[in-house]
Amino acid sequence: MAEGAPLPDGIAGLIAIMARLRDPDGGCPWDVEQTFATIAPYTVEEAYEVADAIDREDLPALKDELGDLLLQVVFHARMAEEQGAFAFADVVAAISDKMVRRHPHVFADASVEDVEAQTVAWEEQKRREREAAGEADTSALAGIARGLPEWQRAVKLQKRAASVGFDWPNVTPVIAKLHEEIEEVRAEFDAVAAAPDDAAARDRLEDEIGDLLFVAANLARHGKVDVGAALRRANLKFERRFRAMERLAAGDRTPLSGLSLDAQDAYWASAKRQERGE
């Protein structure tokens, strides 16, 4: 496209904008030097910002964040097109084909009883696709991306294992396991305290904390609670109450950093009461 030429509307315009930004002759120097690897962290960040806008129920922000996420797809597709691998249209065609293929109960004559049955059918279709692609890994855990946030990967691993019957029957043994893991973490903290320079003790502590977090993710799965949403909610709650603490202390002309932990706890309790309208 010639410099100064009008841009088309819609997605074609966005694709043209990216092509111009990536043009080594007159494009943006920053955009030109990017690679898949350097852009990937921005892609992940934009996905989280979409989730944040949804959490805040901010639809104008969601519109903007979805645009930012779409730009990431266009960016990656443009870099692939420059290498002769694929273009944006190929991305659209691939996902369209996949959606039709994985929803035979909508686009063909198959039927599913409920959401749970659809999930089972979805995973089975993915397994067949991996086999058709010649993947040698036949494990029930095959195809779970290692680039996922670890909490999300933990839940996916647990769901796959559950799909072949390897799962606790209800939440009671999960809670019992959680208590067991807490005691094991406590024991390793004691070991580290007794030998702070013992690398093996610190390694065992990390291992046990990992087990604790894995069981916590399993607990959320059994409760049909999204781990990421629950943690975001906890983060927001902590931030909201801590900022309230700071405001309360500032109102008393007392910086939090100069207070004892007991005094800070008193402000925390006040912030909680204020939040509850007490």
N, C-alpha and C positions, 0 to 999 in steps of 0.2 A: 504494500500500500504506500503510495507516494506521501511524502511529508506534507502535512497540512490538509490531506484529503479528508472529507467527512467520514465519520465512523458509522457503521451500520447500527441498527437498534438491537436490543435484546442480547441474547447470548453470543450472537455473532459479533456484536460490538465489543463485548468483553474479551472474546478470543482475539480480536484485532488489536485491542489495547495491549494485551499481553505480548503479542507478536512484536508490536512496536517497541515496548519496553525492553524486550530481549534482543532487539536488533543491534548487532555490534557496531553498526554505522549509524550513530545518532540516538541510540537507545539510552536507557538509564544505566550508568556504570554499575550500580549495586545489583540491579536485576540481572544484568548480563553475566556477572561473575558467579551467580548462585548455581548450586547443583542440587540433585535430589537430597543428598545428605544434609546440606546446609538449610534447606527449606523444610525438611521433615519436622524439626522442633516447632516451627511456626504453625505447621498443620495441626500438630497435637494441641498446641496452645489455643488455636482458634476453635477447636472442637470443645475444649473446656470452657471457653468463653460463651459458646452457644448454650452449654449446659447451665452456666451461671445465669444467663438471661432468662432461661426457662425457670430456674429456681426462684428468681426474683419476680416472675410473672410480668416481665417487662417486654411487651410485644414490640414496641419501637426498637428497643435494643436488640431483640431477637432478629428482627429484619436485618439490621446492620451486621450482626454477627454471622448470620447465615450467608450474607454476601461475602464477608471476609473468608468464610470457609469455602464457599464456591470458588473464590479467587485462588485458593490453594490448589483445588482440583485443576483449574485452568492452567496454573503455573506448572504443575507437574506434567500435565498433558503436553504443554508447549515444549518443555525440555525433551520429552520423549519424541515428539514430532521432529525436533531438530536432529535427533539421532537416527531418525528413520524407523523408530520402533512402533509407535502408534500415535494417533491424534485424539483430540477431544471427542470427535464423532465415534471413534472406536470404543472409547470409555462408555459413552452413552449406549452404544449398541450392545456392549458386553453386559452391562447391568440390566438392560431391558430384557435380553435373552435369559439371563439368570433368574430374574423375577418371574417370568412366564414359566420357566422350567421348574422352579421350586414351588409354584402354586398351581399344581394340576387340578386342585379342587375348585379353582376359580376359572382357569383358562382351558381346562380339559374336562374329562368326565369322571375324575377321581372325586372321592368324598372323604371328609374327616369329621369325627364326632364332636370334637371340642378343641380348645386351645392347646391342651396337653398333647392330644393326638397329633395336632399340627406340628408341634415342636419336635416330636419323635420323627415324624415324616420328613421334616426339614433336615434333621441331622442325618437321616438315612440317605436323603438325596445328596447331601454334601459328601457322604462317604462314597457313594457311587461315582460322584464326579472326581474324587481323588483317585479312585481305582482306574477310571477311564483315562485320567491324565498320566497313569503309569507310576503313581507314587508307591514306593515300596513299603512305607510304614503302614501296617494294618492295625495298629493299636487303636483302642477306643479313644485314646487321647491324641490321635494324629490330627494335625491341622490347626492346633491351638497356637496362635501367634506368640512368639516370645517377646515381641515389641509392645505387648499390652501393658498397662499399669499392673503391677504385681497383684493388687487386690482383685482386679478384674480377671486376671489369669487364674488366680486361685479358685474363684467361683466357677469359671468355665471347666477347670480340671475336675472339680467336685461334681458338676452337673454331668460331665461325660462319664465319670466313674459310676454315678447313680444310674445312668441309662442302661448299665449292664447289671444292676442290682447291688453294686458295692456302695451302700449308704446306710446310715442309721435309720431305724424305722420311724422315729419321731424325735422331738426336740429334747426329751429327757436325758438320753445318753450324751447328747451334744453338750448340754449344760454340765453334766458330770465330768466330761472330758475337759471342758474349759477350766473347772476348778482344779483338776489334776495338773493341767499345764501351768496354772498360776503357781501351784506349789513347787513345780519343777523350776520355774523362773525364780521363785524366791530362794530356792536352794543354790542356784547358780549365782545369784547376787551375793549370797553369803560367801560363796567360794571366791568370787572376785574381790570382795572386801578383805578376805583373809590373805589373798595373794594378788595385789593389784597389778603386778608386773607379769603375771602368769598368762601368756598368750593363749594357751589351751583353755584356761578358765574363761577368758573373754570370748573365745570362739564358741564354747558351749553355751554361754549366755545368749549370744546372738542366735544360735540354733534354737534354743528354747523359746526365745521371744518370737522367732519365726513360727514355731509350732503354735504358740498362743494366738498369734494373729491369724493363722490359717484356720484354727478352730473358730475364732470369732467370725471370720467370713462364712464359715459353714453354718454357724448359728443364724446369721442374717439370711442365708439362703433358705434354711428351714422355716424362717419366719416370713419368707417372701418379701424381704426388705432389701432394696438395692444398697449394696455396701457403699458405693460412691456417694449416693444421695444422703445416706445416713451420716457419713463422715463430713460431707459438706454442711449438713445441718448442724452437726456438733461444732464445726469450725465457726460457722456464722454465729451460733449461740455464744461461744467463748468470746469471739471478737466483740459482739454486742455488749456483753456484760463487762468485759475488760474496759471498753471505752466508757461505759457508764461509771465504772470505778474511778477512772481518771477524771471524769467530770465532777464526780462527788468530792474527790480529794482536792481538785482545783478550787471548788467552791469553798472548801475549808482552808484554802491557801496552803495546802500540804502536798508536796510532790510525793508520788507513790514510792519513788526510789529511796526516799529517806525514812520510810516506815518499816517497822518490824513485820514479819510474816503474819503475826496475829492481828496487827492493825490493818494490814492489807486484806486479810480474810474478813474483817468486820466490814470493810467497804464492799467486798464481794457479796457478802450476805445482804447488805443494803441494796446493792444493784439488783439482786435476785428479787428482793421484796418489791422494789420499785417496778420491775418488769411485770410482776404478777399483780400489780395494782394494790398491794397491801399498804 
